[in-house]
Amino acid sequence: MKKKLIVIAFLVATNIFCYADSWIQKADHGGNGIVAAAVGFSINGKGYVGTGSGTNFFLKELWQFDPISDAWTQKADFGGKGREAAAGFSIGKRDT
């Protein structure tokens, strides 16, 4: 069991470090400056980032990223109180 965990940890670490130099700069987020503990998810090939916290405040903003146009669009604010460390998930995959 211990050997399996070591092998799995090695494979995960190798996979992460193999792609460390492959980041590509995309459009800057148009929101409230530095945001911590935001939630992220995707729907139909577009990424969404929302809520989170800034300096001494909680956010309600929701932003959509379109990778085709490399642009952010602000969507309607989250309907509840501003918050941080929410959870998001996506189901399925994008058809291409």
DASUL-V559012 format. One record per run of one state. SS is the DSSP state (A for helix, B for strand, O for the rest). FROM is the first residue (numbers start at 1). TO is the last residue. If there is no record, write none. Layout:
SS:FROM:TO + SS:FROM:TO
This chain:
O:1:1 + A:2:18 + O:19:35 + B:36:36 + O:37:38 + B:39:43 + O:44:45 + B:46:50 + O:51:52 + B:53:53 + O:54:57 + B:58:58 + O:59:61 + B:62:66 + O:67:70 + B:71:75 + O:76:96
